């Protein structure tokens, strides 16, 4: 939560300086997620896993072909030639496929995290701009190119049409209007205060809730009438 704009806005790092994506003021580093690093570890891990997957497939099939050639020269088309080469090819294919699939899912998870963080930053920025932002505003706040900002806003407008509307002003600028529903989803629920203080009643323990007959509710959440003490 930004102490200045009171928005649940991520940070953006410009060098070693952390600023709020909602109001642009300097904030303490590591106090919130950042749009610079959101999803990047998962995306990097996914790329590494996919690299190992392709390496496993290539190395495994090369080894299987080499074994097939060696055993073929020794035993011809004997079953041992097919069994050993086929076993190596099967194991390498299985391990490689698992690595490729896991790497793809990890990359997708990183992309989803990055998009969700940037979306939260855009909503926080819109809350401080009267609900209207442009691609230039988002590019400045997120420290990305204007083309990248426009792509993010266009995706939001297509995927969440009930939250983001597209307008064009008299000067021909494309405006993205964030509806109040999005701000309601971002706003945390108000704190509830429960007090156990009240008039002391003879025979009641301190802090014990007392229901008078006139205060007795008709029924509770389970459909059972509460009893007055």
C-alpha positions as CSV (number, residue, x, y, z in Angstrom):
1,X,0.0,0.0,0.0
2,X,1.5,3.3,-1.1
3,X,1.5,5.8,1.9
4,X,0.9,8.7,-0.5
5,X,-1.8,7.7,-3.0
6,X,-3.2,4.9,-0.8
7,X,-3.3,2.5,-3.7
8,X,-2.1,-1.1,-3.7
9,X,0.3,-0.2,-6.5
10,X,3.4,-2.2,-7.4
11,X,6.8,-0.6,-7.6
12,X,8.9,0.2,-10.7
13,X,12.7,0.4,-10.3
14,X,14.6,3.0,-12.3
15,X,18.2,2.1,-11.5
16,X,18.2,1.7,-7.7
17,X,15.3,4.0,-7.1
18,X,11.9,2.5,-6.4
19,X,8.9,4.6,-7.3
20,X,5.1,4.0,-7.0
21,X,3.4,3.2,-10.3
22,X,0.3,4.9,-9.0
23,X,1.5,8.3,-8.1
24,X,5.2,8.2,-9.2
25,X,6.6,9.1,-5.8
26,X,9.7,7.5,-4.3
27,X,9.0,4.5,-2.1
28,X,11.2,2.2,0.0
29,X,12.5,-0.7,-2.1
30,X,11.2,-4.2,-1.6
31,X,8.0,-3.0,0.1
32,X,5.8,-4.4,-2.8
33,X,6.1,-6.4,-5.9
34,X,7.7,-4.7,-8.9
35,X,6.7,-4.6,-12.6
36,X,10.3,-5.0,-13.6
37,X,10.8,-8.4,-12.0
38,X,7.3,-9.8,-11.9
39,X,7.3,-13.3,-13.4
40,X,10.9,-13.0,-14.6
41,X,12.2,-15.9,-12.4
42,X,9.5,-18.2,-13.7
43,X,10.1,-17.2,-17.3
44,X,13.8,-17.7,-17.0
45,X,13.4,-21.0,-15.2
46,X,11.0,-22.1,-18.0
47,X,13.5,-21.2,-20.7
48,X,16.2,-23.2,-18.9
49,X,14.0,-26.2,-18.5
50,X,13.0,-26.1,-22.2
51,X,16.7,-25.8,-23.1
52,X,17.5,-28.9,-21.0
53,X,14.5,-30.6,-22.6
54,X,15.8,-30.1,-26.2
55,X,19.3,-31.1,-25.1
56,X,17.9,-34.3,-23.6
57,X,16.0,-35.1,-26.8
58,X,19.0,-34.4,-29.0
59,X,21.5,-36.2,-26.9
60,X,19.3,-39.2,-26.2
61,X,18.4,-39.8,-29.8
62,X,22.0,-39.3,-30.9
63,X,23.0,-41.9,-28.3
64,X,20.3,-44.3,-29.4
65,X,21.4,-44.0,-33.0
66,X,25.0,-44.6,-32.0
67,X,24.1,-47.7,-30.0
68,X,22.0,-49.0,-32.8
69,X,24.9,-48.6,-35.2
70,X,27.3,-50.3,-32.9
71,X,25.1,-53.3,-32.0
72,X,24.0,-53.6,-35.6
73,X,27.6,-54.0,-36.7
74,X,28.1,-56.7,-34.0
75,X,24.8,-58.6,-33.9
76,X,22.9,-57.4,-37.0
77,X,19.1,-57.1,-36.6
78,X,19.1,-59.1,-33.4
79,X,16.5,-58.1,-30.8
80,X,19.2,-56.7,-28.5
81,X,20.0,-54.1,-31.1
82,X,16.4,-52.8,-31.1
83,X,15.8,-53.2,-27.4
84,X,18.8,-51.2,-26.2
85,X,18.5,-48.4,-28.8
86,X,14.7,-48.2,-28.3
87,X,15.1,-48.1,-24.5
88,X,17.5,-45.1,-24.7
89,X,15.3,-43.3,-27.2
90,X,12.2,-43.9,-25.1
91,X,13.8,-42.7,-21.8
92,X,15.3,-39.6,-23.4
93,X,12.0,-38.8,-25.2
94,X,10.0,-39.1,-22.0
95,X,12.4,-37.0,-19.9
96,X,12.7,-34.4,-22.7
97,X,9.0,-34.2,-23.1
98,X,8.5,-33.6,-19.4
99,X,11.1,-30.9,-19.3
100,X,9.6,-29.2,-22.4
101,X,6.1,-29.3,-20.9
102,X,7.2,-28.1,-17.5
103,X,9.2,-25.3,-19.0
104,X,6.3,-24.2,-21.1
105,X,4.0,-24.1,-18.1
106,X,6.6,-22.3,-16.0
107,X,7.0,-19.6,-18.7
108,X,3.2,-19.2,-19.0
109,X,3.0,-18.8,-15.2
110,X,5.6,-16.1,-15.4
111,X,3.8,-14.3,-18.2
112,X,0.5,-14.5,-16.3
113,X,2.2,-13.1,-13.2
114,X,3.8,-10.3,-15.2
115,X,0.5,-9.3,-16.8
116,X,-1.4,-9.4,-13.5
117,X,1.2,-7.2,-11.8
118,X,1.1,-4.7,-14.7
119,X,-2.7,-4.7,-14.7
120,X,-2.7,-3.9,-11.0
121,X,-0.2,-1.0,-11.7
122,X,-2.5,0.4,-14.4
123,X,-5.5,0.3,-12.2
124,X,-3.6,2.1,-9.4
125,X,-2.5,4.7,-12.0
126,X,-6.0,5.2,-13.3
127,X,-7.3,5.7,-9.7
128,X,-4.9,8.7,-9.4
129,X,-5.9,10.0,-12.8
130,X,-9.6,10.2,-12.5
131,X,-10.1,6.8,-14.1
132,X,-8.6,7.8,-17.5
133,X,-5.1,6.9,-18.8
134,X,-3.3,6.9,-22.1
135,X,-0.6,4.7,-23.5
136,X,1.9,7.5,-22.8
137,X,0.9,7.6,-19.1
138,X,1.3,3.9,-18.7
139,X,4.6,3.9,-20.5
140,X,6.0,6.5,-18.1
141,X,4.6,4.8,-15.0
142,X,5.8,1.3,-15.9
143,X,9.0,2.3,-17.6
144,X,8.2,0.6,-20.8
145,X,7.9,1.7,-24.4
146,X,4.7,3.3,-25.6
147,X,4.1,0.4,-28.0
148,X,4.4,-2.1,-25.1
149,X,2.0,0.0,-23.0
150,X,-0.5,0.2,-25.8
151,X,-0.3,-3.6,-26.2
152,X,-1.1,-4.1,-22.5
153,X,-4.0,-1.6,-22.6
154,X,-5.4,-3.2,-25.8
155,X,-5.3,-6.6,-24.2
156,X,-7.1,-5.4,-21.1
157,X,-9.8,-3.7,-23.2
158,X,-10.3,-6.9,-25.1
159,X,-10.2,-9.4,-22.2
160,X,-12.0,-7.2,-19.6
161,X,-14.5,-5.1,-21.6
162,X,-16.6,-4.5,-18.5
163,X,-13.6,-2.9,-16.7
164,X,-11.8,-1.0,-19.4
165,X,-13.4,1.1,-22.1
166,X,-11.7,2.7,-25.1
167,X,-12.6,6.3,-26.2
168,X,-11.1,8.9,-28.5
169,X,-11.0,12.5,-27.5
170,X,-11.4,15.6,-29.7
171,X,-7.7,15.6,-30.4
172,X,-7.6,12.1,-31.6
173,X,-5.9,10.6,-28.6
174,X,-6.9,7.1,-27.5
175,X,-8.2,7.1,-23.9
176,X,-8.6,4.1,-21.7
177,X,-11.3,4.6,-19.2
178,X,-11.3,2.3,-16.1
179,X,-14.8,1.7,-14.7
180,X,-15.6,2.1,-11.0
181,X,-16.1,-1.7,-10.8
182,X,-12.3,-2.2,-11.1
183,X,-11.6,0.2,-8.3
184,X,-14.2,-1.5,-6.1
185,X,-12.4,-4.8,-6.6
186,X,-9.1,-3.2,-5.6
187,X,-10.4,-1.4,-2.5
188,X,-9.9,-3.5,0.7
189,X,-12.9,-4.0,2.9
190,X,-13.3,-1.5,5.7
191,X,-12.1,-2.7,9.1
192,X,-14.7,-4.0,11.5
193,X,-14.6,-3.0,15.1
194,X,-16.2,-5.3,17.6
195,X,-16.7,-3.9,21.1
196,X,-17.5,-6.1,24.1
197,X,-17.9,-3.2,26.4
198,X,-21.4,-2.5,27.6
199,X,-23.6,-2.0,30.6
200,X,-22.8,-4.5,33.4
201,X,-25.6,-6.9,34.2
202,X,-25.8,-8.7,37.5
203,X,-24.6,-12.3,37.1
204,X,-22.8,-11.7,33.9
205,X,-19.1,-12.2,33.4
206,X,-17.0,-9.3,32.2
207,X,-16.9,-9.1,28.4
208,X,-19.8,-11.5,28.0
209,X,-22.3,-10.4,25.3
210,X,-25.8,-9.8,26.7
211,X,-28.9,-9.9,24.6
212,X,-31.9,-8.1,25.9
213,X,-35.3,-9.4,24.8
214,X,-36.0,-6.3,22.7
215,X,-32.5,-6.7,21.0
216,X,-33.1,-10.3,20.3
217,X,-32.6,-11.0,16.5
218,X,-35.3,-12.9,14.7
219,X,-32.9,-15.6,13.7
220,X,-29.2,-16.1,13.1
221,X,-27.4,-17.1,9.9
222,X,-28.3,-20.7,10.4
223,X,-32.1,-20.0,10.7
224,X,-32.1,-20.5,14.5
225,X,-33.6,-17.9,16.8
226,X,-31.1,-16.6,19.4
227,X,-32.2,-16.8,23.0
228,X,-32.0,-13.9,25.3
229,X,-30.2,-14.4,28.6
